[in-house]
Amino acid sequence: MAKDHGSSVKDDKQYEALRDQGASKEKAARIANSDTKSTSKKGGKAPAYEDWTKDDLEQRAKEVGIEGRSDMNKGELIKALRDH
């Protein structure tokens, strides 16, 4: 059973799943509190990792907890993010 996150989170189970996937607390709460119908219409608009800068890839890797990211080149960062 999902932990109760109080009145600030509407869907505790979804919030926990998003946090387990590496989403920030803010992002997980925003998604868990959104209307499911409008959220499902918004997917698929992020650019491919190949279009990101190395700095952006490193920042994302940091957000999801990938170790050794500062020693990785752009290709290695992309692979690590996709495998995470």
Backbone as a printed PyTorch tensor [residue, N CA C, xyz], in Angstrom:
tensor([[[  0.8400,  -1.1820,   0.0000],
         [  0.0000,   0.0000,   0.0000],
         [  0.8870,   1.2480,   0.0000]],

        [[  0.4820,   2.2240,  -0.7620],
         [  1.2540,   3.4580,  -0.8820],
         [  1.1330,   4.2900,   0.3930]],

        [[  2.1980,   4.9660,   0.7110],
         [  2.2340,   5.8540,   1.8720],
         [  1.3100,   7.0450,   1.6200]],

        [[  0.6570,   7.5080,   2.6640],
         [ -0.2170,   8.6780,   2.5490],
         [  0.6460,   9.9350,   2.5860]],

        [[  0.5930,  10.7180,   1.5080],
         [  1.3940,  11.9380,   1.4110],
         [  0.5870,  13.1860,   1.7450]],

        [[ -0.5230,  12.9940,   2.3910],
         [ -1.3430,  14.1180,   2.8110],
         [ -2.2150,  14.6610,   1.7010]],

        [[ -2.8470,  15.7750,   1.9720],
         [ -3.7960,  16.3480,   1.0230],
         [ -3.1200,  16.9780,  -0.1850]],

        [[ -1.7960,  17.1370,  -0.1540],
         [ -1.0920,  17.7590,  -1.2760],
         [ -0.9030,  16.8000,  -2.4460]],

        [[ -1.1320,  15.4940,  -2.2340],
         [ -1.0020,  14.5060,  -3.3040],
         [ -2.3080,  13.7320,  -3.4080]],

        [[ -2.9380,  13.7800,  -4.5930],
         [ -4.2280,  13.1200,  -4.7890],
         [ -4.0950,  11.6110,  -4.9940]],

        [[ -3.0840,  11.1770,  -5.7490],
         [ -2.9150,   9.7620,  -6.0700],
         [ -1.5840,   9.2710,  -5.5050]],

        [[ -1.6100,   8.7670,  -4.2630],
         [ -0.3850,   8.3550,  -3.5800],
         [  0.3330,   7.2170,  -4.3110]],

        [[ -0.4250,   6.2760,  -4.8660],
         [  0.1730,   5.1380,  -5.5620],
         [  0.9500,   5.6090,  -6.7980]],

        [[  0.3700,   6.4880,  -7.5810],
         [  1.0440,   7.0190,  -8.7610],
         [  2.2650,   7.8410,  -8.3490]],

        [[  2.1360,   8.6340,  -7.3030],
         [  3.2450,   9.4400,  -6.7910],
         [  4.4320,   8.5370,  -6.4410]],

        [[  4.1760,   7.4710,  -5.6880],
         [  5.2400,   6.5500,  -5.2840],
         [  5.8900,   5.9000,  -6.5050]],

        [[  5.0960,   5.4990,  -7.4940],
         [  5.6380,   4.8720,  -8.7000],
         [  6.5420,   5.8410,  -9.4510]],

        [[  6.1370,   7.0830,  -9.5560],
         [  6.9440,   8.0910, -10.2410],
         [  8.2390,   8.3710,  -9.4910]],

        [[  8.1780,   8.4400,  -8.1690],
         [  9.3850,   8.6610,  -7.3680],
         [ 10.3480,   7.4860,  -7.5320]],

        [[  9.8080,   6.2480,  -7.5890],
         [ 10.6430,   5.0680,  -7.7830],
         [ 11.3280,   5.0860,  -9.1460]],

        [[ 10.7030,   5.7440, -10.1190],
         [ 11.2790,   5.8520, -11.4620],
         [ 12.2730,   7.0010, -11.5650]],

        [[ 12.4470,   7.7620, -10.5080],
         [ 13.4380,   8.8290, -10.5020],
         [ 12.8790,  10.2260, -10.6780]],

        [[ 11.5670,  10.3770, -10.7200],
         [ 10.9750,  11.7070, -10.8480],
         [ 11.1950,  12.5030,  -9.5660]],

        [[ 11.3670,  13.8010,  -9.7180],
         [ 11.5260,  14.6570,  -8.5420],
         [ 10.2120,  14.6840,  -7.7630]],

        [[ 10.2810,  15.1360,  -6.5230],
         [  9.0670,  15.2370,  -5.7080],
         [  8.0490,  16.1570,  -6.3710]],

        [[  8.5440,  17.2730,  -6.9260],
         [  7.6530,  18.2420,  -7.5600],
         [  6.9680,  17.6470,  -8.7950]],

        [[  7.7560,  16.9770,  -9.6410],
         [  7.1960,  16.3930, -10.8560],
         [  6.2110,  15.2780, -10.5160]],

        [[  6.5740,  14.4260,  -9.5690],
         [  5.6980,  13.3270,  -9.1810],
         [  4.3730,  13.8590,  -8.6270]],

        [[  4.4410,  14.8910,  -7.8000],
         [  3.2150,  15.4710,  -7.2320],
         [  2.3700,  16.1200,  -8.3220]],

        [[  3.0290,  16.8310,  -9.2480],
         [  2.2970,  17.4920, -10.3330],
         [  1.5470,  16.4680, -11.1880]],

        [[  2.1990,  15.3650, -11.5160],
         [  1.5640,  14.3400, -12.3350],
         [  0.4760,  13.6140, -11.5510]],

        [[  0.7720,  13.2680, -10.2990],
         [ -0.1970,  12.5480,  -9.4720],
         [ -1.4390,  13.3900,  -9.1960]],

        [[ -1.3180,  14.7020,  -9.2500],
         [ -2.4530,  15.5850,  -8.9940],
         [ -3.1730,  16.0180, -10.2670]],

        [[ -2.6400,  15.6650, -11.4230],
         [ -3.2420,  16.1250, -12.6760],
         [ -4.4310,  15.2610, -13.0780]],

        [[ -5.2340,  15.8140, -13.9400],
         [ -6.3630,  15.0890, -14.5110],
         [ -5.8050,  14.0560, -15.4870]],

        [[ -6.1200,  12.7940, -15.2890],
         [ -5.5650,  11.7120, -16.1020],
         [ -5.8330,  11.9070, -17.5810]],

        [[ -6.9960,  12.3770, -17.9380],
         [ -7.3340,  12.5460, -19.3560],
         [ -6.4470,  13.5900, -20.0230]],

        [[ -6.1720,  14.6990, -19.3510],
         [ -5.3360,  15.7320, -19.9580],
         [ -3.8700,  15.3290, -19.9520]],

        [[ -3.4320,  14.5760, -18.9640],
         [ -2.0400,  14.1480, -18.8920],
         [ -1.7060,  13.1920, -20.0210]],

        [[ -2.5870,  12.2660, -20.3180],
         [ -2.3010,  11.2690, -21.3380],
         [ -2.2110,  11.8780, -22.7310]],

        [[ -2.7990,  13.0390, -22.9530],
         [ -2.7520,  13.6940, -24.2560],
         [ -1.4390,  14.4170, -24.5000]],

        [[ -0.6510,  14.6690, -23.4510],
         [  0.5340,  15.5110, -23.5640],
         [  1.8170,  14.7440, -23.8360]],

        [[  1.8180,  13.4360, -23.8030],
         [  3.0470,  12.6530, -23.9200],
         [  3.7180,  12.7390, -25.2760]],

        [[  5.0040,  12.3590, -25.3120],
         [  5.7350,  12.2200, -26.5580],
         [  6.2720,  13.4860, -27.1800]],

        [[  6.4030,  14.5730, -26.4370],
         [  6.8520,  15.8230, -27.0340],
         [  8.2770,  16.2030, -26.6610]],

        [[  8.9370,  15.3910, -25.8520],
         [ 10.3110,  15.7010, -25.4620],
         [ 11.2470,  15.3660, -26.6170]],

        [[ 12.2840,  16.1810, -26.8130],
         [ 13.2390,  15.8750, -27.8790],
         [ 14.0510,  14.6240, -27.5420]],

        [[ 14.5610,  13.9690, -28.5610],
         [ 15.3930,  12.7870, -28.3730],
         [ 16.6640,  13.1720, -27.6140]],

        [[ 17.1950,  12.2380, -26.8270],
         [ 18.4130,  12.5170, -26.0680],
         [ 19.5480,  12.9890, -26.9720]],

        [[ 19.5920,  12.5240, -28.2120],
         [ 20.6450,  12.9370, -29.1330],
         [ 20.6130,  14.4440, -29.4030]],

        [[ 19.4570,  15.0700, -29.2210],
         [ 19.3080,  16.5140, -29.4350],
         [ 19.6550,  17.3380, -28.1910]],

        [[ 19.8530,  16.6730, -27.0540],
         [ 20.1880,  17.3620, -25.8110],
         [ 21.6710,  17.7050, -25.8030]],

        [[ 22.0400,  18.7350, -25.0380],
         [ 23.4580,  19.0460, -24.8400],
         [ 24.0230,  18.0790, -23.8030]],

        [[ 25.3380,  17.9540, -23.7830],
         [ 25.9820,  17.0790, -22.8000],
         [ 25.6730,  17.5650, -21.3840]],

        [[ 25.6590,  18.8740, -21.1870],
         [ 25.3330,  19.4310, -19.8650],
         [ 23.9210,  19.0440, -19.4330]],

        [[ 22.9630,  19.1050, -20.3690],
         [ 21.5850,  18.7220, -20.0520],
         [ 21.4950,  17.2380, -19.7180]],

        [[ 22.2360,  16.4170, -20.4640],
         [ 22.2500,  14.9740, -20.1930],
         [ 22.8470,  14.6920, -18.8140]],

        [[ 23.9230,  15.3920, -18.4680],
         [ 24.5320,  15.2180, -17.1490],
         [ 23.5690,  15.6210, -16.0370]],

        [[ 22.8330,  16.7000, -16.2490],
         [ 21.8610,  17.1570, -15.2480],
         [ 20.7580,  16.1170, -15.0540]],

        [[ 20.2600,  15.5660, -16.1560],
         [ 19.2110,  14.5430, -16.0640],
         [ 19.7530,  13.2960, -15.3660]],

        [[ 20.9910,  12.9190, -15.7040],
         [ 21.6110,  11.7610, -15.0660],
         [ 21.7530,  11.9820, -13.5630]],

        [[ 22.0710,  13.2040, -13.1770],
         [ 22.1650,  13.5470, -11.7580],
         [ 20.7950,  13.4050, -11.0890]],

        [[ 19.7470,  13.8890, -11.7640],
         [ 18.3900,  13.8250, -11.2080],
         [ 17.9490,  12.3910, -10.9450]],

        [[ 18.3410,  11.4610, -11.8170],
         [ 17.8980,  10.0780, -11.6480],
         [ 18.9140,   9.2210, -10.9010]],

        [[ 20.0520,   9.8350, -10.4900],
         [ 20.9980,   9.1390,  -9.6310],
         [ 21.9980,   8.2440, -10.3280]],

        [[ 22.4100,   8.5860, -11.5370],
         [ 23.4020,   7.7940, -12.2530],
         [ 24.7960,   8.1960, -11.7670]],

        [[ 25.5340,   7.2120, -11.2730],
         [ 26.8820,   7.4540, -10.7580],
         [ 27.8920,   7.4900, -11.9050]],

        [[ 28.9680,   8.2420, -11.7470],
         [ 30.0380,   8.3060, -12.7260],
         [ 29.7190,   9.1330, -13.9520]],

        [[ 28.6830,   9.9170, -13.8820],
         [ 28.2090,  10.6720, -15.0480],
         [ 29.2180,  11.7160, -15.5310]],

        [[ 30.0110,  12.2650, -14.6280],
         [ 30.9540,  13.3090, -15.0350],
         [ 32.0870,  12.7450, -15.8990]],

        [[ 32.3230,  11.4460, -15.8080],
         [ 33.3620,  10.8120, -16.6190],
         [ 32.8250,  10.2670, -17.9390]],

        [[ 31.5310,  10.3460, -18.1600],
         [ 30.9170,   9.7730, -19.3640],
         [ 30.8970,  10.7760, -20.5090]],

        [[ 31.0130,  10.2440, -21.7260],
         [ 30.8200,  11.0990, -22.8990],
         [ 29.3230,  11.1260, -23.2300]],

        [[ 28.9390,  11.8780, -24.2280],
         [ 27.5260,  12.0630, -24.5500],
         [ 26.8400,  10.7260, -24.8690]],

        [[ 27.4850,   9.8910, -25.6500],
         [ 26.9130,   8.5900, -26.0030],
         [ 26.7040,   7.6960, -24.7950]],

        [[ 27.6710,   7.7100, -23.8810],
         [ 27.5560,   6.9050, -22.6660],
         [ 26.4450,   7.4290, -21.7600]],

        [[ 26.2940,   8.7540, -21.7030],
         [ 25.2030,   9.3300, -20.9060],
         [ 23.8510,   8.9110, -21.4610]],

        [[ 23.7060,   8.9800, -22.7850],
         [ 22.4480,   8.5760, -23.4230],
         [ 22.1320,   7.1240, -23.1020]],

        [[ 23.1270,   6.2390, -23.2460],
         [ 22.9040,   4.8250, -22.9610],
         [ 22.5200,   4.6140, -21.5020]],

        [[ 23.2400,   5.2890, -20.5950],
         [ 22.9560,   5.1440, -19.1660],
         [ 21.5420,   5.6090, -18.8340]],

        [[ 21.1100,   6.7200, -19.4310],
         [ 19.7570,   7.2240, -19.1800],
         [ 18.6970,   6.2800, -19.7280]],

        [[ 18.9400,   5.7280, -20.8900],
         [ 17.9650,   4.8000, -21.4820],
         [ 17.8960,   3.4850, -20.7160]],

        [[ 19.0260,   3.0560, -20.1720],
         [ 19.0660,   1.7880, -19.4340],
         [ 18.5690,   1.9310, -18.0060]],

        [[ 18.4650,   3.1700, -17.5310],
         [ 18.0760,   3.4060, -16.1420],
         [ 16.6310,   3.1260, -15.9020]]])
